[in-house]
Amino acid sequence: MRKRLSTAVLAALLSVVALPVADAAGPDRADHRLKTCARADLLFCEDFQQVPTGAGTSLKWGVDTRNGSLEVERDRRGQKVLHVRAEGNGRAFLKVDDFAAPGNSFYGRVRVRVEAFPDAPDWAHYTLIEATGDGPEVVRPLGGQYVPTLDKALWGVGADGGPTGDWTNWRESAPSKAGAWQCVEWRMDASDNRITLWFDGVPNPDLTVSTREHGGNQVDFLFPEFDTVKLGWQLYQPNEGSYDIWLDDIALGAKRIGC
């Protein structure tokens, strides 16, 4: 009896000791983070671990803000992340300049947490990822809108500034989840001007847009020759609130990077 009791107690103690380690890092997350930015084939990678806490600046990337700020801070796991904050309809972006992708096609990956999405005014429109370059279209592979008829904030791919007009191809199958970390992946495929998205490794084909299938004017949707990718936050309608977003593990590459 004494031997069985000792074994049970030992097993219980081991499980208690192990739990905080798994919760702090997530399954293989820390190991995957180190492996990702060590990859030589990436076009850009930033996990913020080598960036000092405080004002979010680096020689690796630029900053685009208006009524907003970037700050590197530690999360509850002790890992460094980028805290993006914007007041009202301000903006705050990390900006990857002088970007060039083979064949004008690339994959992206970012972990993102949004404290809360706008619920006013009706059809409030926000952007988290934007890609621009030589050409009129401002391409937004990750953005969304508050849809008052559904009383929901929904993810959507969109564009502005070009022949297709100002549009966001939101879908009910893609709710914008507040208060939780998500791994978002996207692909920009210039062969058909196609944008594809995955959330936590699961594809959402409803959000896919392409040359002829998109949410704008009935003309071809054509990529610019990309030279800049921005990640952060912008809200386009007047709003008295403030918005907090956290970004981590940003990577851009010619092949899918994975979560």
Contacts in CASP RR format, 6 or more apart in sequence:
PFRMAT RR
TARGET T0000
AUTHOR 0000-0000-0000
METHOD contacts of the structure
MODEL  1
MRKRLSTAVLAALLSVVALPVADAAGPDRADHRLKTCARADLLFCEDFQQ
VPTGAGTSLKWGVDTRNGSLEVERDRRGQKVLHVRAEGNGRAFLKVDDFA
APGNSFYGRVRVRVEAFPDAPDWAHYTLIEATGDGPEVVRPLGGQYVPTL
DKALWGVGADGGPTGDWTNWRESAPSKAGAWQCVEWRMDASDNRITLWFD
GVPNPDLTVSTREHGGNQVDFLFPEFDTVKLGWQLYQPNEGSYDIWLDDI
ALGAKRIGC
24 77 0 8 1.000
24 78 0 8 1.000
25 77 0 8 1.000
30 79 0 8 1.000
33 47 0 8 1.000
33 49 0 8 1.000
33 79 0 8 1.000
33 249 0 8 1.000
36 42 0 8 1.000
36 45 0 8 1.000
36 47 0 8 1.000
36 109 0 8 1.000
36 249 0 8 1.000
36 251 0 8 1.000
36 257 0 8 1.000
37 45 0 8 1.000
37 46 0 8 1.000
37 47 0 8 1.000
37 251 0 8 1.000
39 45 0 8 1.000
41 253 0 8 1.000
41 254 0 8 1.000
41 255 0 8 1.000
42 251 0 8 1.000
42 252 0 8 1.000
42 253 0 8 1.000
42 257 0 8 1.000
43 99 0 8 1.000
43 100 0 8 1.000
43 101 0 8 1.000
43 106 0 8 1.000
43 252 0 8 1.000
43 253 0 8 1.000
43 254 0 8 1.000
44 60 0 8 1.000
44 61 0 8 1.000
44 96 0 8 1.000
44 99 0 8 1.000
44 229 0 8 1.000
44 250 0 8 1.000
44 251 0 8 1.000
44 252 0 8 1.000
44 253 0 8 1.000
45 250 0 8 1.000
45 251 0 8 1.000
45 252 0 8 1.000
46 58 0 8 1.000
46 60 0 8 1.000
46 61 0 8 1.000
46 94 0 8 1.000
46 250 0 8 1.000
46 251 0 8 1.000
47 80 0 8 1.000
47 248 0 8 1.000
47 249 0 8 1.000
47 250 0 8 1.000
48 72 0 8 1.000
48 80 0 8 1.000
48 81 0 8 1.000
48 82 0 8 1.000
48 248 0 8 1.000
49 79 0 8 1.000
49 80 0 8 1.000
51 58 0 8 1.000
51 72 0 8 1.000
51 80 0 8 1.000
52 72 0 8 1.000
53 71 0 8 1.000
53 72 0 8 1.000
53 73 0 8 1.000
53 74 0 8 1.000
53 80 0 8 1.000
54 71 0 8 1.000
54 72 0 8 1.000
54 73 0 8 1.000
55 70 0 8 1.000
55 71 0 8 1.000
55 72 0 8 1.000
56 63 0 8 1.000
56 70 0 8 1.000
56 71 0 8 1.000
56 72 0 8 1.000
56 82 0 8 1.000
57 63 0 8 1.000
57 70 0 8 1.000
61 94 0 8 1.000
61 95 0 8 1.000
61 96 0 8 1.000
61 97 0 8 1.000
62 94 0 8 1.000
62 95 0 8 1.000
62 96 0 8 1.000
62 97 0 8 1.000
63 70 0 8 1.000
63 92 0 8 1.000
63 93 0 8 1.000
63 94 0 8 1.000
63 95 0 8 1.000
64 91 0 8 1.000
64 92 0 8 1.000
64 93 0 8 1.000
64 95 0 8 1.000
64 230 0 8 1.000
65 91 0 8 1.000
65 92 0 8 1.000
65 93 0 8 1.000
66 90 0 8 1.000
66 91 0 8 1.000
67 86 0 8 1.000
67 87 0 8 1.000
67 88 0 8 1.000
67 89 0 8 1.000
67 90 0 8 1.000
67 91 0 8 1.000
68 84 0 8 1.000
68 85 0 8 1.000
68 86 0 8 1.000
68 87 0 8 1.000
68 90 0 8 1.000
68 91 0 8 1.000
68 92 0 8 1.000
69 84 0 8 1.000
69 85 0 8 1.000
69 86 0 8 1.000
69 92 0 8 1.000
70 82 0 8 1.000
70 83 0 8 1.000
70 84 0 8 1.000
70 92 0 8 1.000
70 94 0 8 1.000
71 82 0 8 1.000
71 83 0 8 1.000
71 85 0 8 1.000
72 80 0 8 1.000
72 81 0 8 1.000
72 82 0 8 1.000
72 83 0 8 1.000
73 80 0 8 1.000
73 81 0 8 1.000
73 83 0 8 1.000
74 80 0 8 1.000
74 81 0 8 1.000
75 81 0 8 1.000
75 246 0 8 1.000
75 248 0 8 1.000
79 248 0 8 1.000
81 246 0 8 1.000
81 247 0 8 1.000
81 248 0 8 1.000
82 94 0 8 1.000
82 246 0 8 1.000
82 247 0 8 1.000
82 248 0 8 1.000
83 244 0 8 1.000
83 245 0 8 1.000
83 246 0 8 1.000
84 92 0 8 1.000
84 93 0 8 1.000
84 94 0 8 1.000
84 232 0 8 1.000
84 233 0 8 1.000
84 244 0 8 1.000
84 245 0 8 1.000
84 246 0 8 1.000
84 247 0 8 1.000
85 92 0 8 1.000
85 242 0 8 1.000
85 243 0 8 1.000
85 244 0 8 1.000
85 245 0 8 1.000
86 92 0 8 1.000
86 233 0 8 1.000
86 234 0 8 1.000
86 235 0 8 1.000
86 242 0 8 1.000
86 243 0 8 1.000
87 241 0 8 1.000
87 242 0 8 1.000
88 235 0 8 1.000
88 238 0 8 1.000
88 239 0 8 1.000
88 240 0 8 1.000
88 241 0 8 1.000
88 242 0 8 1.000
88 243 0 8 1.000
89 234 0 8 1.000
89 235 0 8 1.000
89 236 0 8 1.000
89 237 0 8 1.000
89 238 0 8 1.000
89 239 0 8 1.000
90 234 0 8 1.000
90 235 0 8 1.000
91 232 0 8 1.000
91 233 0 8 1.000
91 234 0 8 1.000
91 235 0 8 1.000
92 232 0 8 1.000
92 233 0 8 1.000
92 234 0 8 1.000
93 130 0 8 1.000
93 230 0 8 1.000
93 231 0 8 1.000
93 232 0 8 1.000
93 233 0 8 1.000
93 234 0 8 1.000
94 230 0 8 1.000
94 231 0 8 1.000
94 232 0 8 1.000
94 247 0 8 1.000
94 250 0 8 1.000
95 228 0 8 1.000
95 229 0 8 1.000
95 230 0 8 1.000
96 228 0 8 1.000
96 229 0 8 1.000
96 230 0 8 1.000
96 231 0 8 1.000
96 252 0 8 1.000
97 227 0 8 1.000
97 228 0 8 1.000
98 227 0 8 1.000
99 226 0 8 1.000
99 227 0 8 1.000
99 228 0 8 1.000
99 229 0 8 1.000
99 252 0 8 1.000
100 226 0 8 1.000
100 227 0 8 1.000
101 188 0 8 1.000
101 226 0 8 1.000
101 252 0 8 1.000
101 253 0 8 1.000
101 254 0 8 1.000
102 254 0 8 1.000
103 190 0 8 1.000
104 188 0 8 1.000
104 190 0 8 1.000
104 223 0 8 1.000
104 225 0 8 1.000
104 226 0 8 1.000
105 187 0 8 1.000
105 188 0 8 1.000
105 189 0 8 1.000
105 190 0 8 1.000
105 191 0 8 1.000
105 254 0 8 1.000
106 187 0 8 1.000
106 188 0 8 1.000
106 226 0 8 1.000
106 252 0 8 1.000
106 253 0 8 1.000
106 254 0 8 1.000
107 185 0 8 1.000
107 186 0 8 1.000
107 187 0 8 1.000
107 188 0 8 1.000
107 252 0 8 1.000
107 253 0 8 1.000
107 254 0 8 1.000
107 255 0 8 1.000
107 256 0 8 1.000
107 257 0 8 1.000
108 185 0 8 1.000
108 186 0 8 1.000
108 187 0 8 1.000
108 251 0 8 1.000
108 252 0 8 1.000
108 253 0 8 1.000
108 257 0 8 1.000
109 183 0 8 1.000
109 184 0 8 1.000
109 185 0 8 1.000
109 249 0 8 1.000
109 250 0 8 1.000
109 251 0 8 1.000
109 252 0 8 1.000
109 257 0 8 1.000
109 258 0 8 1.000
109 259 0 8 1.000
110 129 0 8 1.000
110 183 0 8 1.000
110 184 0 8 1.000
110 231 0 8 1.000
110 247 0 8 1.000
110 248 0 8 1.000
110 249 0 8 1.000
110 250 0 8 1.000
110 251 0 8 1.000
111 181 0 8 1.000
111 182 0 8 1.000
111 183 0 8 1.000
111 184 0 8 1.000
111 247 0 8 1.000
111 248 0 8 1.000
111 249 0 8 1.000
112 128 0 8 1.000
112 181 0 8 1.000
112 182 0 8 1.000
112 184 0 8 1.000
112 245 0 8 1.000
112 246 0 8 1.000
112 247 0 8 1.000
112 248 0 8 1.000
113 179 0 8 1.000
113 180 0 8 1.000
113 181 0 8 1.000
113 182 0 8 1.000
113 245 0 8 1.000
113 246 0 8 1.000
114 128 0 8 1.000
114 176 0 8 1.000
114 177 0 8 1.000
114 178 0 8 1.000
114 179 0 8 1.000
114 233 0 8 1.000
114 243 0 8 1.000
114 244 0 8 1.000
114 245 0 8 1.000
115 178 0 8 1.000
115 179 0 8 1.000
115 243 0 8 1.000
115 244 0 8 1.000
115 245 0 8 1.000
116 178 0 8 1.000
116 179 0 8 1.000
116 243 0 8 1.000
116 244 0 8 1.000
117 126 0 8 1.000
117 146 0 8 1.000
117 153 0 8 1.000
117 176 0 8 1.000
117 178 0 8 1.000
118 124 0 8 1.000
118 126 0 8 1.000
118 146 0 8 1.000
118 153 0 8 1.000
118 235 0 8 1.000
118 237 0 8 1.000
118 239 0 8 1.000
118 243 0 8 1.000
119 146 0 8 1.000
119 151 0 8 1.000
119 153 0 8 1.000
120 146 0 8 1.000
120 239 0 8 1.000
121 237 0 8 1.000
121 238 0 8 1.000
121 239 0 8 1.000
122 146 0 8 1.000
122 148 0 8 1.000
123 145 0 8 1.000
123 146 0 8 1.000
123 147 0 8 1.000
123 148 0 8 1.000
123 237 0 8 1.000
124 145 0 8 1.000
124 146 0 8 1.000
124 235 0 8 1.000
124 236 0 8 1.000
124 237 0 8 1.000
124 239 0 8 1.000
125 143 0 8 1.000
125 144 0 8 1.000
125 145 0 8 1.000
125 168 0 8 1.000
125 235 0 8 1.000
125 236 0 8 1.000
125 237 0 8 1.000
126 143 0 8 1.000
126 144 0 8 1.000
126 145 0 8 1.000
126 233 0 8 1.000
126 234 0 8 1.000
126 235 0 8 1.000
126 236 0 8 1.000
126 243 0 8 1.000
127 140 0 8 1.000
127 142 0 8 1.000
127 143 0 8 1.000
127 144 0 8 1.000
127 233 0 8 1.000
127 234 0 8 1.000
127 236 0 8 1.000
128 142 0 8 1.000
128 143 0 8 1.000
128 231 0 8 1.000
128 232 0 8 1.000
128 233 0 8 1.000
128 245 0 8 1.000
129 140 0 8 1.000
129 141 0 8 1.000
129 142 0 8 1.000
129 143 0 8 1.000
129 184 0 8 1.000
129 186 0 8 1.000
129 229 0 8 1.000
129 230 0 8 1.000
129 231 0 8 1.000
129 232 0 8 1.000
130 138 0 8 1.000
130 139 0 8 1.000
130 140 0 8 1.000
130 229 0 8 1.000
130 230 0 8 1.000
130 234 0 8 1.000
131 139 0 8 1.000
131 140 0 8 1.000
131 141 0 8 1.000
131 188 0 8 1.000
131 224 0 8 1.000
131 226 0 8 1.000
131 228 0 8 1.000
131 229 0 8 1.000
131 230 0 8 1.000
132 138 0 8 1.000
132 139 0 8 1.000
132 224 0 8 1.000
132 226 0 8 1.000
132 227 0 8 1.000
132 228 0 8 1.000
132 230 0 8 1.000
133 224 0 8 1.000
133 225 0 8 1.000
133 226 0 8 1.000
133 227 0 8 1.000
133 228 0 8 1.000
134 224 0 8 1.000
134 225 0 8 1.000
134 227 0 8 1.000
135 224 0 8 1.000
135 225 0 8 1.000
136 161 0 8 1.000
136 162 0 8 1.000
136 163 0 8 1.000
136 224 0 8 1.000
137 159 0 8 1.000
137 160 0 8 1.000
137 161 0 8 1.000
137 162 0 8 1.000
137 163 0 8 1.000
137 164 0 8 1.000
137 221 0 8 1.000
137 222 0 8 1.000
137 223 0 8 1.000
137 224 0 8 1.000
138 159 0 8 1.000
138 160 0 8 1.000
138 161 0 8 1.000
138 162 0 8 1.000
139 158 0 8 1.000
139 159 0 8 1.000
139 188 0 8 1.000
139 195 0 8 1.000
139 223 0 8 1.000
139 224 0 8 1.000
139 226 0 8 1.000
140 157 0 8 1.000
140 158 0 8 1.000
140 159 0 8 1.000
140 160 0 8 1.000
140 168 0 8 1.000
141 157 0 8 1.000
141 158 0 8 1.000
141 186 0 8 1.000
141 188 0 8 1.000
141 195 0 8 1.000
141 197 0 8 1.000
142 155 0 8 1.000
142 156 0 8 1.000
142 157 0 8 1.000
142 184 0 8 1.000
142 186 0 8 1.000
142 197 0 8 1.000
143 155 0 8 1.000
143 156 0 8 1.000
143 157 0 8 1.000
143 158 0 8 1.000
143 168 0 8 1.000
144 153 0 8 1.000
144 154 0 8 1.000
144 155 0 8 1.000
144 156 0 8 1.000
144 168 0 8 1.000
144 170 0 8 1.000
144 176 0 8 1.000
145 153 0 8 1.000
145 154 0 8 1.000
145 156 0 8 1.000
145 168 0 8 1.000
145 170 0 8 1.000
146 152 0 8 1.000
146 153 0 8 1.000
147 153 0 8 1.000
147 154 0 8 1.000
147 170 0 8 1.000
150 172 0 8 1.000
152 172 0 8 1.000
152 175 0 8 1.000
152 176 0 8 1.000
153 175 0 8 1.000
153 176 0 8 1.000
153 178 0 8 1.000
154 170 0 8 1.000
154 171 0 8 1.000
154 172 0 8 1.000
154 174 0 8 1.000
154 175 0 8 1.000
154 176 0 8 1.000
155 170 0 8 1.000
155 171 0 8 1.000
155 174 0 8 1.000
155 175 0 8 1.000
155 176 0 8 1.000
155 197 0 8 1.000
155 204 0 8 1.000
155 207 0 8 1.000
156 168 0 8 1.000
156 169 0 8 1.000
156 170 0 8 1.000
156 171 0 8 1.000
156 174 0 8 1.000
156 207 0 8 1.000
157 168 0 8 1.000
157 169 0 8 1.000
157 195 0 8 1.000
157 197 0 8 1.000
157 207 0 8 1.000
157 208 0 8 1.000
157 209 0 8 1.000
157 214 0 8 1.000
158 167 0 8 1.000
158 168 0 8 1.000
158 169 0 8 1.000
158 209 0 8 1.000
158 214 0 8 1.000
158 215 0 8 1.000
159 165 0 8 1.000
159 166 0 8 1.000
159 167 0 8 1.000
159 214 0 8 1.000
159 216 0 8 1.000
159 221 0 8 1.000
160 166 0 8 1.000
160 167 0 8 1.000
163 217 0 8 1.000
163 219 0 8 1.000
163 220 0 8 1.000
163 222 0 8 1.000
164 214 0 8 1.000
164 215 0 8 1.000
164 216 0 8 1.000
164 217 0 8 1.000
164 219 0 8 1.000
164 220 0 8 1.000
164 221 0 8 1.000
165 216 0 8 1.000
165 217 0 8 1.000
167 214 0 8 1.000
167 215 0 8 1.000
167 216 0 8 1.000
167 217 0 8 1.000
168 215 0 8 1.000
169 207 0 8 1.000
169 209 0 8 1.000
169 214 0 8 1.000
169 215 0 8 1.000
169 216 0 8 1.000
171 204 0 8 1.000
171 206 0 8 1.000
171 207 0 8 1.000
173 204 0 8 1.000
173 206 0 8 1.000
174 197 0 8 1.000
174 199 0 8 1.000
174 204 0 8 1.000
174 206 0 8 1.000
174 207 0 8 1.000
181 246 0 8 1.000
182 199 0 8 1.000
182 200 0 8 1.000
183 199 0 8 1.000
183 200 0 8 1.000
183 201 0 8 1.000
183 249 0 8 1.000
183 258 0 8 1.000
183 259 0 8 1.000
184 197 0 8 1.000
184 198 0 8 1.000
184 199 0 8 1.000
185 197 0 8 1.000
185 198 0 8 1.000
185 199 0 8 1.000
185 201 0 8 1.000
185 256 0 8 1.000
185 257 0 8 1.000
185 258 0 8 1.000
185 259 0 8 1.000
186 195 0 8 1.000
186 196 0 8 1.000
186 197 0 8 1.000
186 198 0 8 1.000
187 194 0 8 1.000
187 195 0 8 1.000
187 196 0 8 1.000
187 197 0 8 1.000
187 256 0 8 1.000
188 194 0 8 1.000
188 195 0 8 1.000
188 223 0 8 1.000
188 226 0 8 1.000
189 195 0 8 1.000
189 196 0 8 1.000
190 223 0 8 1.000
192 210 0 8 1.000
192 211 0 8 1.000
193 210 0 8 1.000
193 211 0 8 1.000
193 220 0 8 1.000
193 221 0 8 1.000
193 222 0 8 1.000
193 223 0 8 1.000
194 208 0 8 1.000
194 209 0 8 1.000
194 210 0 8 1.000
194 211 0 8 1.000
195 207 0 8 1.000
195 208 0 8 1.000
195 209 0 8 1.000
195 210 0 8 1.000
196 203 0 8 1.000
196 205 0 8 1.000
196 207 0 8 1.000
196 208 0 8 1.000
197 203 0 8 1.000
197 204 0 8 1.000
197 207 0 8 1.000
197 208 0 8 1.000
198 204 0 8 1.000
198 258 0 8 1.000
198 259 0 8 1.000
200 259 0 8 1.000
201 258 0 8 1.000
201 259 0 8 1.000
209 215 0 8 1.000
209 221 0 8 1.000
210 221 0 8 1.000
211 220 0 8 1.000
211 221 0 8 1.000
211 222 0 8 1.000
212 220 0 8 1.000
212 221 0 8 1.000
214 221 0 8 1.000
229 252 0 8 1.000
231 247 0 8 1.000
231 250 0 8 1.000
232 245 0 8 1.000
232 247 0 8 1.000
233 243 0 8 1.000
233 245 0 8 1.000
235 243 0 8 1.000
251 257 0 8 1.000
END
